């Protein structure tokens, strides 16, 4: 298990790849032990929470990884605010701060996962709000004339310019169903 007294954590941003690589180095050997890919902006914080590694980024996301196998466990998403500071306290409370002076608090519950069922995605989120934000910002069809929803099992097709509210309402029905299934 990685602990803060045994390993050094570093972040290297590769702009040409548009991704961030998070590396764990050994204090004893100076060798890279593991590299995690995931955030789309530079990482602003890392904390250990039991057997999990929690990372924050300016990409508006906090990601939780298993510290043994580095599998992504869960993503928390913040509306229109990059995460510039992060702290995890007793009781699994996550506190984040942004440049605008905002402080957000959310309880990390790694046993609750609301999955994105968009074709090719499969990320897990800790709450419905984060999943809804993810789908409407990442998976939205853009400006194409015809757009088909890619949620697993959905056959809805939208023609013409899709108003933001219509898409959000449509996705909300999927998110509500997924949240019900997660219970």
N, C-alpha and C positions, 0 to 999 in steps of 0.2 A: 504494500500500500504506500502511496506517495504521501509524505508529510512535509510540512513546511520546514522542519529542521533538517531534513535529509536531502532535499532537492531544491534546485534553483529553477524558477519558472521564467521563461522569456518569450517574447512575442516578436515575430519578424513579419513585416507587411510586404507582400509582393504585389505591387500595384499592377504589373502587367498581367498577373493572373486574377486580379480582383478578388483575392481571398487572403485570409490571414492564417498563418501557421503558428500554432502554439507549441512550444517545445519544452520538454522537461529534461534538465541536465542533472547529473549526479555531482554533488559537492566533492565526493571522494575521488572519482575518476575524471571528471570534467567531460564525460561523454554524453551525447544525446541519448536519452532512454526511450523517449516516445514523442511523437509529433501528432498533434490534433489539428485537423482542418475543419473549418466550419463557419466562423463569423465572416461577414462581408465588409467589415471595417475594422480599424485597429481595436485591440482588446484593452479595456481600461481597468479591469480588475479581475482578480482570481481569489477564490476562497475555498477552503476545504470544509465540507459538511458531512461528517460521518464518513461513509464510503463513497462520497460523491465529490466531484470537482465542479465548482460553480464559476462560470466566466461571464463577464459583462462586456459590452461593446458599444461603439458609437452607431452600430447598425440597428439599434433599438431593441436588441435581443439580449436576454440572459439565457445561457445554455447550461444544462446540468449533464455531466458525464459520469459514468461509472469509473472510479479510480483504479479498478483492477484491469478491465478490458477496454476502457476508453470509449465504450459505446455511448452514443448520445441517448440520454434518457428522456429529456424534456426540454422544451423551449418556452420561455416567457417573453411576451412581446409588449412593448410600451408604445403608446400612441404618440407619434410626432415628437418624440423626445429621445435623443441619444442618451445613453447611460454613461455618465462620466465618473461616477463614484458608486461603490457598492459595499455593503456590509451584510453579513449573515449573523444573526444572533441566536441565542437559545430559543428553542421552540420553533426552529426552522423559519424564522421571519427573515425575509429578504428586504433590505432597504436600499433604494437606488436614488441617486441625485442627478439632476440635469443642469445644464448651463443657465436655464431660466430661473433657477432657485427652487424648482419643484423637488419634493421628496415623495417617493412612492413606497408603500409598504405592501407586501404580499406574502402570504404563507406558502412556502414550498411544500407541496404534497406530492412526492414522487410516486405514490400509489394511485393517484388520480391522473389518468391520461386520456385526453380527448384527441383522437388521431385525425390528421388530415387525410381524407380519402381521395384527394385529387390524383389523377393518373400520374404515376411516377414520383409521388411525393412521400407520404407516409410519416411525416414528422409528428411527434407527440407534443401536445401542449397541456399545461397545467390548468387552464381555464378556457371557457368558451370565448371570452372576449379576445384572448390572444389568437385563438384559431380563426375567428372571424376576421380580425385585422390581417392576419397572414394571407388568407385566401383572397380578400378584396384587394390587397396591395401586390401580392406576388403572382397570383394566378389569373387575375382579371384579363379578359380577352383583348384589351387594347382598342385600337380603332378599326378593327376589321368589320366588314359589312355584315358577315354572318359569323356568329360565335356559338359554339356548342359547349355546354357545361361539361367539364371533365371529371365531375365527382362520380365515384364508383356507382354504377347502376342508374345514373341520371341520363335521360335522353333529351333534356330541354335544349332547344335551339333558339337563339335570339337573333333577330334580323334587324338591320339598321343600327344606328348608334344606340348603344345600351345605356340608358341613364344610370348614374351611380346608385341611386336609391333602389331601382328595380333589381340590379345585380345584388346589392347588399341584402335586400329582402329575400331573394332567391337563396343566396348562400346561407342566410340565417336559418332557413328551414332545414338545410343539411346539418348545420352546426347543432341546432336543437336536437335533432334526431341522434347525432353522434354522442352528444352529452347524455341523452337518455340511455343509449346503449352502454355507456361507460359506467353507469351506476350498478 
